[in-house]
Amino acid sequence: MSSLDEVAKRDGWRCWVCDEPVDADMSVNDPRGPSVDARTADRKAKLAERLAHRACNSRKGAVKIVIAWPDRLNVIEPAPLLTVAERLERKGGRELVARCPSRKDAQEAADWLADRFTRLVPGLPVTTTVEPGGGQFLVALSTGRR
C-alpha cells in the first residue's frame, strides 16, 4: 500500500476521475481534499491505487464512474472512456471512440484523448488516429498490441 503523498506525486496531484487538480493542502475530510482510490474492483489494473478527490472517490462507490468528454469538443456518440480504457489495458488493440463532423473537430478530440489517457491509464502507450468515413471523421485509440 502506497502513501497518499507517493500516489499523489505519481499522479501529478490530479484526480483520475474528474481530471481536476487536487489541492495538497486541503483537508482529507473535505470533499475536494485528496484521497487514495484503491480500485479494488479492477484486480487486473496495472496501477492498484490512484489519486482522487474525496468526493469523487466516495461517489464512485455508489454509482458507476463516467469520465466526461469536455463540452467544447464536437463529438457524436462518444464512447464511455472508462470502459475503453479498461478494455485497452486488458486486451490492447484498437477502439473507435467517437465520430465528428469535421477533420478539425476530430483532431481536437484526438488531441484531448491522447492527453487525457496519459493520466487515465498511465503507462499504457496509446495513439490516436483520425480517419474519414461516411461523410464524417472517426477517432480511434490504439495500443499497438493485439
N, C-alpha and C positions, 0 to 999 in steps of 0.2 A: 504494500500500500504506500503510495507516494504522499508527500505532504502537500498541503494546499499551495504553498509557495512554489514548489517544484513543478506541479501541474500547471499553475498559472503562468510561470515563466515560459514553459514549453509551449503553451497555447497563446503566448503573446498578450495575456490579460484580455482576451476576447471570449465572450460566451459562445460556445459551439452551437447553441440553439438559435439565438437571435442575431448573432454576429455583431453585437454591440460591445463597446468597451466595458470592462469590469473594473470598478474603482478599488484599488488595493487598500485604500484607507477606509472604505465603507465597512460598517459592522457586518459580520457574517449573519446576523439576525435580521438585517434589513433586506427587503425584497430585491433590491438592486445590488446587494452585497455578494461576495464571492462564495462559491461552494464547489465541491468536487462531486461530479456525477460519476457514479461507479459503473454505469452502463451494464449492469448485471444481466439484463435481458438478452444482450448480444454477446454470447460467450466466445464467438469467433472473431470479434473485433480485434484489430491489431493493437489499439490503444484501449486499455481497460478503464481508464479514468480520463475525464475531460473536465475543463473548467466551464461552469455555468453560473448565471445569476441565481441566487437563492430561489426567486420566484419561477424562473424558467425550469429549474431542476424540480421544484415541488409540483408545478403544473404538469410536467410530463408523466408523473405518476398517475394522474387522474385521466389524462387524455393522450391520444397518440400525437406525438410531436409532428408539426408541419414546418418545414423550412420554407419560409416565404420567398417568393420571387419579388423583386422590387417593382413597385407600381410604375416606375419610369420606363421599364422595359416593355416593348410592344410584342408580346408573345401570345400565341394561340395554343390552347391545350397544353400548358406547361406540365411536365412530368413531376410527380412527387419526389423531390430531391433526396429525401432520406432513404426512400425505397431504392432509388437508382444507386445511391452511394453504397448501401448495404450489398446490393447485387454485384456492383463492380468490384467491391472489396473482396467479396466471396468468390466470384467466378471470373472476373476480368471480362474482356470483350468490349463490345460497343453497344451504346444505347442512344436511340433518338430521344431527345428530351423536350423539343419544342418546335413549333412552326412559326414563321414570321413572314409578314407581307413584303418586306424588302430585304435586300442583302445588308444594308446598313443596320436595320433592326436586328437581324440575325447575328451580325458581327458584334454588336453591343451586348447581346445576350451571351454569346460565346465568350467574350472577354470577361464578363461578370462571372460566369460559371467557372472559368479557369481560376480566377482569383478566389472565389468562394470555396471551391473544392480543396484549395491548399489548407484551409482551416477546418473544413468539414471532415475531411479524411486525410490528415497529414501523413505524408509518406506514400500515398497512393499516386503514382505518376499518371495523371490524366491529361489528355489532349482534347482540344475541341476542333470541330470542323463545321463548315457551313457549306451546304450543298443545295443547288437548285433542284426543284421537283414539283411538278404540277402547278406552276404559276406562283409558287411561294418558295421560301428557303427553309431548309431543315437544319436544325442544330443538333449535333451529335457529340457525345463524350465517349472516349475510348481509353483503354488502359494499355493497349499494345500486347496484351497476353490473352489467350483464349483457353 
